Amino acid sequence: MAKNGYAYNKEVDEAKTARAMAKSLKISPKHSVEICNAIRGMEVAKAKTYLEDVIEMKKSVPFKRHNRGVGHRKGQEGWASGRYPVKAAEQILKVLENAEANAEYKGMDTEKLFIEHISSHRGIVIRGYIPRAFGRMTPFNTPTTHIQIVLQEAN
């Protein structure tokens, strides 16, 4: 079995950090990148409320990188184009709650936690096909995403 490493390689105090990882989630890698950029550096409680608002479609995620043809959303600060990636926000919220539970298990103060590192990487592509006329078929693939979160306790 392969060893799973984190993209975060800083020398940190292990007693003040907590991690969580999810591999091969069936969510869009592009949506995950934009959500990770939006919540990076936030406090955990603030990030959880932000993700819950995205799931309820009250707040939009600014699409800064993958924004061709993306419409503008009201209430965005600093960037106009955005979307409501509900499925990806639900999965990232689960990983964030898992990291928070890991921190609580280590005896850390969960109210002082902030997101030190969060990243998403493309996973494997699950190949699939759709049958077409005259015995042909068209590829219908499902992308997967790996999510990594490192939380740190503020002083």
Phi, psi and chi 1 to 4 in degrees:
 res  aa     phi    psi   chi1   chi2   chi3   chi4
   1 MET       -  137.9 -176.1  170.0 -142.9      -
   2 ALA   -74.8  148.3      -      -      -      -
   3 LYS   -83.2  131.1 -177.1 -179.9  176.8 -173.7
   4 ASN   -93.1  118.1  -63.7  -34.5      -      -
   5 GLY  -107.6  163.4      -      -      -      -
   6 TYR   -98.3  150.5  -77.0   80.7      -      -
   7 ALA   -75.5  -12.6      -      -      -      -
   8 TYR   -91.8  113.4 -176.8   74.2      -      -
   9 ASN  -119.4   21.2  -66.4  -36.9      -      -
  10 LYS   -69.6  148.9 -113.4 -171.6 -168.4  176.0
  11 GLU   -77.7  112.4  -65.7  -68.2  -33.5      -
  12 VAL  -131.2  163.2  -67.9      -      -      -
  13 ASP   -77.6  115.7 -176.1   13.8      -      -
  14 GLU   -65.3  -23.0  -73.3  -63.7  -38.1      -
  15 ALA   -74.0  -18.3      -      -      -      -
  16 LYS  -110.0    9.9  -68.7 -165.9  171.9 -169.1
  17 THR  -126.6  149.5   58.5      -      -      -
  18 ALA  -136.2  144.5      -      -      -      -
  19 ARG  -127.2  159.8  -50.7  175.5 -167.3 -145.3
  20 ALA  -154.4  148.6      -      -      -      -
  21 MET  -143.1  143.9  178.6 -170.2  -66.2      -
  22 ALA  -132.1  134.1      -      -      -      -
  23 LYS  -116.8  146.5  -61.7 -172.5   80.0   72.1
  24 SER    56.7   46.6  -61.4      -      -      -
  25 LEU   -77.3  139.9  -60.5  173.2      -      -
  26 LYS   -85.6   64.9  -70.2 -174.8 -179.9 -179.7
  27 ILE  -130.8  163.5   55.9  176.0      -      -
  28 SER   -70.9  128.2  167.1      -      -      -
  29 PRO   -63.2  -34.3  -20.9   29.9      -      -
  30 LYS   -68.0  -42.8  -68.6 -177.8  178.1 -176.4
  31 HIS   -65.1  -39.1  -70.3  179.0      -      -
  32 SER   -64.1  -38.5  -29.2      -      -      -
  33 VAL   -61.2  -44.1  165.6      -      -      -
  34 GLU   -68.5  -38.8  -60.7  -63.6   -7.9      -
  35 ILE   -66.6  -43.2  -67.7  172.8      -      -
  36 CYS   -61.3  -41.0  -70.3      -      -      -
  37 ASN   -65.2  -31.6  -71.8  -21.9      -      -
  38 ALA   -73.6  -36.0      -      -      -      -
  39 ILE  -103.3   -0.5   66.8  172.1      -      -
  40 ARG   -61.4  128.9 -174.8  173.5  -71.6  119.4
  41 GLY    87.6   -6.8      -      -      -      -
  42 MET   -75.3  159.5  -83.4 -171.0 -171.0      -
  43 GLU   -71.1  152.6  -64.6  175.1    1.0      -
  44 VAL   -63.8  -43.5  172.5      -      -      -
  45 ALA   -63.4  -40.9      -      -      -      -
  46 LYS   -67.4  -39.5 -171.1  176.1  173.9 -175.6
  47 ALA   -66.3  -38.2      -      -      -      -
  48 LYS   -65.6  -42.3  -75.7  171.2   67.7  174.8
  49 THR   -67.0  -36.4   30.6      -      -      -
  50 TYR   -62.6  -46.4  178.5   77.6      -      -
  51 LEU   -66.3  -36.8  -70.5  173.5      -      -
  52 GLU   -66.1  -35.6  -72.2  164.4   -0.9      -
  53 ASP   -68.1  -34.3  -74.0  -13.5      -      -
  54 VAL   -66.8  -40.5  168.9      -      -      -
  55 ILE   -64.8  -37.5  -68.2  167.6      -      -
  56 GLU   -84.7    2.6  -66.0  170.4    4.9      -
  57 MET    62.0   35.3  -65.9 -172.6  165.4      -
  58 LYS   -92.2  -34.5  -68.5 -180.0 -178.5  174.1
  59 LYS  -123.0  145.8  -79.0 -169.5  179.7  175.3
  60 SER  -104.5  157.6   61.8      -      -      -
  61 VAL   -94.0  125.9  175.0      -      -      -
  62 PRO   -68.1  127.6   19.0  -26.0      -      -
  63 PHE   -97.8   98.8  -89.2   46.5      -      -
  64 LYS   -93.3  -30.3  -64.8 -173.4  175.9 -176.7
  65 ARG  -102.1  -51.6 -172.5  169.3  177.6 -169.6
  66 HIS  -101.6   70.8  -51.7  -70.0      -      -
  67 ASN  -124.1   21.6   61.6   -1.6      -      -
  68 ARG   -72.3  119.6 -171.9  176.1 -155.0  175.3
  69 GLY    79.6    9.9      -      -      -      -
  70 VAL   -87.2  130.7  176.2      -      -      -
  71 GLY   -75.0  165.2      -      -      -      -
  72 HIS   -82.9  148.1  -68.0 -171.0      -      -
  73 ARG  -123.3  142.4  -59.5  -73.1  178.8 -104.2
  74 LYS   -76.5  153.4   65.4  179.2  178.9 -179.4
  75 GLY    83.2    4.9      -      -      -      -
  76 GLN   -83.9  141.5  -63.9 -123.7  111.2      -
  77 GLU  -108.3  122.1  -63.2  172.1   10.3      -
  78 GLY    85.3  -13.9      -      -      -      -
  79 TRP  -152.3  135.8 -158.1  -96.2      -      -
  80 ALA   -89.0  -44.2      -      -      -      -
  81 SER   -79.4  140.1   59.2      -      -      -
  82 GLY  -167.9  169.6      -      -      -      -
  83 ARG  -143.7  178.8  -78.1 -170.2  175.4  156.1
  84 TYR  -118.9   79.6  -56.4   96.3      -      -
  85 PRO   -78.0   83.9   25.0  -29.0      -      -
  86 VAL   -66.2  -47.2  173.8      -      -      -
  87 LYS   -63.2  -44.0 -173.8  176.0  175.3 -176.0
  88 ALA   -68.6  -37.5      -      -      -      -
  89 ALA   -64.7  -37.1      -      -      -      -
  90 GLU   -63.0  -44.7  -72.8  172.4  -13.1      -
  91 GLN   -68.6  -40.6  -64.6  -65.7  -36.4      -
  92 ILE   -68.5  -34.7  -68.6  175.2      -      -
  93 LEU   -63.1  -39.0 -179.6   61.2      -      -
  94 LYS   -62.8  -42.5  -76.0 -177.8 -174.9  177.4
  95 VAL   -67.6  -38.8  179.8      -      -      -
  96 LEU   -64.0  -42.0 -175.8   61.6      -      -
  97 GLU   -66.0  -34.5  -72.3  170.7  -15.2      -
  98 ASN   -64.9  -43.5 -169.2   -3.6      -      -
  99 ALA   -64.2  -38.3      -      -      -      -
 100 GLU   -65.4  -39.0 -172.4 -179.3   22.0      -
 101 ALA   -66.1  -36.8      -      -      -      -
 102 ASN   -63.8  -39.1  -68.2  -16.4      -      -
 103 ALA   -66.3  -40.4      -      -      -      -
 104 GLU   -65.5  -37.5 -170.5  175.4  -17.7      -
 105 TYR   -64.2  -34.4  178.5   76.4      -      -
 106 LYS   -76.7   -8.0  -78.4  179.7  131.5  179.5
 107 GLY    89.4   19.4      -      -      -      -
 108 MET   -85.2  156.7  -63.3  164.8   58.6      -
 109 ASP   -79.2  112.1 -173.3    9.1      -      -
 110 THR   -72.4  -16.6   55.5      -      -      -
 111 GLU   -80.0  -17.2  -66.6  177.6    2.7      -
 112 LYS  -100.1    7.1  -67.4 -176.4  179.6  178.2
 113 LEU   -79.7  143.2  -66.8  175.8      -      -
 114 PHE  -136.6  161.9   69.3   95.8      -      -
 115 ILE   -84.2  105.3  -60.6  171.6      -      -
 116 GLU   -76.5  -41.2  172.2   70.4   20.1      -
 117 HIS  -146.8  134.1  168.8   79.9      -      -
 118 ILE  -145.2  132.6 -177.6  167.6      -      -
 119 SER  -148.2  156.8   63.9      -      -      -
 120 SER  -130.5  140.1   67.0      -      -      -
 121 HIS  -131.3  149.8  -55.0  -80.4      -      -
 122 ARG   -65.8  137.1  -74.5 -177.0 -177.1  -92.0
 123 GLY  -100.4 -157.8      -      -      -      -
 124 ILE   -72.0  159.1   61.3  166.8      -      -
 125 VAL  -104.3  122.3  175.5      -      -      -
 126 ILE   -84.1  113.2  -58.9  169.6      -      -
 127 ARG   -75.1  139.0  -56.7  -79.9  176.4 -151.3
 128 GLY  -151.1  163.8      -      -      -      -
 129 TYR  -139.3  151.1  -64.0   96.7      -      -
 130 ILE  -114.3  126.3  -65.6  176.4      -      -
 131 PRO   -69.1  141.7   18.7  -24.4      -      -
 132 ARG  -123.2 -177.4  -56.8  -63.2  -62.6  -91.9
 133 ALA   -71.2  156.4      -      -      -      -
 134 PHE    61.6   32.6  -56.3  107.1      -      -
 135 GLY    75.5   14.0      -      -      -      -
 136 ARG   -94.8  175.5  -65.3  174.7  -58.0  138.1
 137 MET  -149.2  155.0   58.3 -175.1  152.5      -
 138 THR  -117.5  136.7  -59.8      -      -      -
 139 PRO   -62.7  138.7  -18.0   27.2      -      -
 140 PHE  -138.0   85.3 -170.5   77.8      -      -
 141 ASN   -94.1  153.9  -59.0  -32.6      -      -
 142 THR  -115.1  115.8  -55.5      -      -      -
 143 PRO   -77.9  151.1   28.1  -33.0      -      -
 144 THR  -122.9  164.6   62.4      -      -      -
 145 THR  -139.0  143.0  -53.7      -      -      -
 146 HIS  -104.7  134.7  -52.9  -42.8      -      -
 147 ILE  -119.1  136.0  -57.3  -70.1      -      -
 148 GLN  -128.9  133.7  -57.8  174.3   -3.1      -
 149 ILE  -132.2  133.4  -63.2  178.2      -      -
 150 VAL  -123.5  120.0  176.9      -      -      -
 151 LEU  -102.9  147.5  -58.0  179.4      -      -
 152 GLN  -132.7  146.7 -167.8  167.7    5.6      -
 153 GLU   -87.8  128.2 -169.1  175.3   30.7      -
 154 ALA   -75.6  150.2      -      -      -      -
 155 ASN   -74.7      -  -66.2  -29.3      -      -
